[in-house]
Amino acid sequence: MRPRPERRFPVEVTQEQVEFFQENGYLVFGRITTDEELEWLAEIYDELFTKRVGEKEGMYFDLGGPRAHKGVEVLPQVLGPERTFPELRETNYFKNGLYIASKLLGVPQEKISGGGHMILKPARYGRETPWHQDEAYWNPAALHHGLSVWMSLDPATLESGCLQFIPGSHRSEEILPHRHIDNDPLVHGLVTDQVDPAQAVPCPVAPGEATFHHCRALHYAGPNRTDHPRRAYILVFNAPPKRLERPMPRPWLDEEAEALKRLKSLARDEA
Ligand SMILES: O=C(O)CCC(=O)C(=O)O
């Protein structure tokens, strides 16, 4: 891999942007890195997906269901790309993302931990990412104060699957009930039915522009109906979570753990 381009791309955050995020649970920030860095990131991105890096350890899988489209993946995801490419933590994208996250969350950068994942919507058949709250995937024994930074390496439009948000949904007291995509507990992707899509605000972005969303904000991305892939690189930044005396129930996580256990014991019996 060629060396990381080093030119810095300084950003600032206005009080207006902080207030918009706190009120609405999302923010379209705009440009967050340089063209050179974007090109370099695209090479890394394509290598990770072509080689299906991390598949054996469960760090590469299809979020949209196992081989749902004629034997090919519809929503492949790479978790923790910085394990393979540690330089990803040195990028404008990562450093600016962390800086902006600290302003939006009102938490000093030193207290925030973060990492990345990548979701690819292949051209023409990339499946929708259904309505969900990110926190529904997370540890139920803690209260989370975090957000995601979402940057696309390609034009993200309504047709290719840009993010859409329900303004103010991050202020809900509870995590909404979720279920697994296709009601299959072995599909890692989650969906909630408690949403009014008429309230959705689509947020198209150009390559290298980013949106931010709170971990409880309801969001969605449509299928990719274009002839180009939609390559999203996402960073998740969290303040230290607060332990809860009574965990918030997340039965969908228990169902998934049970289904995986059953699958493993079946595989053992067959061996
Ligand atoms: O990229 C997508 O399709 C969905 C991304 C998402 O749900 C997230 O970043 O939380």
The ligand as an SDF file (V2000), in Angstrom:
LIG
                    3D

 10  9  0  0  0  0  0  0  0  0999 V2000
  -24.2560    2.7850    5.3160 O   0  0  0  0  0  0  0  0  0  0  0  0
  -25.3630    2.3220    5.5440 C   0  0  0  0  0  0  0  0  0  0  0  0
  -26.0500    1.8140    4.6660 O   0  0  0  0  0  0  0  0  0  0  0  0
  -25.9340    2.3680    6.9300 C   0  0  0  0  0  0  0  0  0  0  0  0
  -25.0290    2.9970    7.9240 C   0  0  0  0  0  0  0  0  0  0  0  0
  -25.5400    2.9710    9.3150 C   0  0  0  0  0  0  0  0  0  0  0  0
  -26.5710    2.4440    9.6140 O   0  0  0  0  0  0  0  0  0  0  0  0
  -24.7270    3.6280   10.3520 C   0  0  0  0  0  0  0  0  0  0  0  0
  -23.6900    4.2050   10.0430 O   0  0  0  0  0  0  0  0  0  0  0  0
  -25.1350    3.5880   11.5260 O   0  0  0  0  0  0  0  0  0  0  0  0
  1  2  2  0
  2  3  1  0
  2  4  1  0
  4  5  1  0
  5  6  1  0
  6  7  2  0
  6  8  1  0
  8  9  2  0
  8 10  1  0
M  END
$$$$
